[in-house]
Amino acid sequence: MLIERNKPIKRLNSWRLGGCVSYYSLPKNKADLMMLLESGSNTKHGLVFLGLGSNVFFPDGVLDAHIVNMKHINQLTLQHDIMCVDSGVTLARIAKAGVRLGMKQAAFLAGIPGTLGGALKMNAGANGASIWDYVISVEVYTDSGLKTLYPEDFDVGYRSVHCRGCSVHCFLSARLKFTVDVVSDAMGYMKMLLSNRNLVQPIGTFNCGCVFRNIPGKSIGKLFDELGLKGLEIGGARISPVHANFIENIAKGATAEDVWALIHCMQDALYAAHQIKPELEVVVYD
Ligand SMILES: Cc1cc2nc3c(=O)[nH]c(=O)nc-3n(C[C@H](O)[C@H](O)[C@H](O)COP(=O)(O)OP(=O)(O)OC[C@H]3O[C@@H](n4cnc5c(N)ncnc54)[C@H](O)[C@@H]3O)c2cc1C
């Protein structure tokens, strides 16, 4: 398997940010992936597993890491009503596969632009549901090698997942169970969720989704909106005029530094108005 040096990373993330990464690999199968996992990496960030790159912030210069692109680790099979899904499978594909079988519960995944691996790491969710609500087991690579773990082995919260007792380096796959609902129109429900999303999010722009986590009981986007921040620009970065918790890279012209300056601006404005220090949802690599 080829290990590339100084690979440009702009096209590997939905914000279209970043310079290059010191090492990059694209494992073709699980055997390749195991080889990488067993070798590890001496870089600052170590092995960084990447799905669609829809929730990461990359720096302008050189990212000292070994990025492992998971897109070919992408088998999806069904065992009765249980889905066995590799971590590189997109959430849209899981949603479609489920909805075709009448699994209305899978529909919420359709609009989240990520892979199963990224969703497991972030506990991705929408419309009142989150991925870990449907996990039966996960196959992970830990300090002591490959393991099968269960939801009770993790502390799972809003956009946060921590393994109790061991350090998980990589999610390889999961078994998911969605209930089959023969009465509801699962496909119609999924389409409805997708069109609702299109009304409230800046579709077709380069962004990472919500930059900050919501505060219990409060929509942080609404607070930014009330402060009049929509449309604020620094360099090529802009707070979305559609959703004030999204930062857009206008015409791919923003540097990571522009985005970072805008992030600080939002944090300062919220602290000055409400003494709230918002936490980042996006995963920062610098
Ligand atoms: C327009 C837009 C809308 C969004 N809407 C939502 C939403 O409604 N709800 C929501 O929760 N999120 C949302 N997001 C954020 C993002 O889509 C989710 O967090 C998604 O789960 C990220 O998946 P990914 O595969 O792209 O992860 P990446 O961005 O590639 O990675 C995110 C993190 O997960 C780690 N990771 C990825 N794969 C693995 C693996 N196999 N093993 C271990 N670690 C791994 C990465 O190293 C990184 O730390 C949105 C983003 C965008 C751009």
The ligand as a Tripos MOL2 file, in Angstrom:
@<TRIPOS>MOLECULE
LIG
   53    58     1     0     0
SMALL
NO_CHARGES

@<TRIPOS>ATOM
      1 C1        -23.5300   20.5210    6.0040 C.3       1 LIG1
      2 C2        -23.2420   19.7080    7.2460 C.ar      1 LIG1
      3 C3        -24.2880   19.3090    8.0570 C.ar      1 LIG1
      4 C4        -24.0380   18.5570    9.2160 C.ar      1 LIG1
      5 N1        -25.0920   18.1620    9.9850 N.ar      1 LIG1
      6 C5        -24.8720   17.4000   11.0770 C.ar      1 LIG1
      7 C6        -25.9610   16.9490   11.8850 C.ar      1 LIG1
      8 O1        -27.1240   17.2020   11.6120 O.2       1 LIG1
      9 N2        -25.6720   16.2090   12.9890 N.ar      1 LIG1
     10 C7        -24.3870   15.8710   13.3330 C.ar      1 LIG1
     11 O2        -24.1850   15.1800   14.3410 O.2       1 LIG1
     12 N3        -23.3350   16.2940   12.5840 N.ar      1 LIG1
     13 C8        -23.5480   17.0350   11.4750 C.ar      1 LIG1
     14 N4        -22.4840   17.4510   10.7130 N.ar      1 LIG1
     15 C9        -21.1020   17.1030   11.1160 C.3       1 LIG1
     16 C10       -20.5730   15.7940   10.4960 C.3       1 LIG1
     17 O3        -21.2520   15.4940    9.3110 O.3       1 LIG1
     18 C11       -20.7170   14.6150   11.4710 C.3       1 LIG1
     19 O4        -19.9630   14.8440   12.6490 O.3       1 LIG1
     20 C12       -20.2210   13.2980   10.8280 C.3       1 LIG1
     21 O5        -20.5190   12.2340   11.6830 O.3       1 LIG1
     22 C13       -18.7200   13.3210   10.5420 C.3       1 LIG1
     23 O6        -18.4310   12.1530    9.8140 O.3       1 LIG1
     24 P1        -17.1220   12.0480    8.9090 P.3       1 LIG1
     25 O7        -17.0440   10.6530    8.4510 O.co2     1 LIG1
     26 O8        -17.1120   13.1120    7.8670 O.co2     1 LIG1
     27 O9        -16.0160   12.3560   10.0090 O.3       1 LIG1
     28 P2        -14.6640   13.1610    9.7700 P.3       1 LIG1
     29 O10       -14.9690   14.6220    9.6760 O.co2     1 LIG1
     30 O11       -13.8810   12.5410    8.6810 O.co2     1 LIG1
     31 O12       -13.9500   12.8950   11.1690 O.3       1 LIG1
     32 C14       -14.4850   13.4460   12.3630 C.3       1 LIG1
     33 C15       -13.7080   12.8460   13.5490 C.3       1 LIG1
     34 O13       -13.9920   11.4480   13.6130 O.3       1 LIG1
     35 C16       -12.7780   10.7060   13.5200 C.3       1 LIG1
     36 N5        -13.0310    9.4730   12.7630 N.ar      1 LIG1
     37 C17       -13.5580    9.3380   11.5080 C.ar      1 LIG1
     38 N6        -13.6420    8.0390   11.1790 N.ar      1 LIG1
     39 C18       -13.1510    7.3390   12.2280 C.ar      1 LIG1
     40 C19       -12.9560    5.9470   12.5000 C.ar      1 LIG1
     41 N7        -13.2940    5.0060   11.6140 N.pl3     1 LIG1
     42 N8        -12.4350    5.5940   13.7010 N.ar      1 LIG1
     43 C20       -12.0860    6.5400   14.6260 C.ar      1 LIG1
     44 N9        -12.2330    7.8660   14.4250 N.ar      1 LIG1
     45 C21       -12.7600    8.2580   13.2510 C.ar      1 LIG1
     46 C22       -11.7940   11.6240   12.7940 C.3       1 LIG1
     47 O14       -10.4430   11.2640   13.0650 O.3       1 LIG1
     48 C23       -12.1930   12.9690   13.3820 C.3       1 LIG1
     49 O15       -11.6250   13.1310   14.6530 O.3       1 LIG1
     50 C24       -22.7080   18.2050    9.5500 C.ar      1 LIG1
     51 C25       -21.6510   18.6050    8.7060 C.ar      1 LIG1
     52 C26       -21.9110   19.3360    7.5590 C.ar      1 LIG1
     53 C27       -20.7680   19.7290    6.6620 C.3       1 LIG1
@<TRIPOS>BOND
     1     1     2 1
     2     2     3 ar
     3     2    52 ar
     4     3     4 ar
     5     4     5 ar
     6     4    50 ar
     7     5     6 ar
     8     6     7 ar
     9     6    13 1
    10     7     8 2
    11     7     9 ar
    12     9    10 ar
    13    10    11 2
    14    10    12 ar
    15    12    13 ar
    16    13    14 ar
    17    14    15 1
    18    14    50 ar
    19    15    16 1
    20    16    17 1
    21    16    18 1
    22    18    19 1
    23    18    20 1
    24    20    21 1
    25    20    22 1
    26    22    23 1
    27    23    24 1
    28    24    25 2
    29    24    26 1
    30    24    27 1
    31    27    28 1
    32    28    29 2
    33    28    30 1
    34    28    31 1
    35    31    32 1
    36    32    33 1
    37    33    34 1
    38    33    48 1
    39    34    35 1
    40    35    36 1
    41    35    46 1
    42    36    37 ar
    43    36    45 ar
    44    37    38 ar
    45    38    39 ar
    46    39    40 ar
    47    39    45 ar
    48    40    41 1
    49    40    42 ar
    50    42    43 ar
    51    43    44 ar
    52    44    45 ar
    53    46    47 1
    54    46    48 1
    55    48    49 1
    56    50    51 ar
    57    51    52 ar
    58    52    53 1
@<TRIPOS>SUBSTRUCTURE
     1 LIG1         1 GROUP 0 **** ****
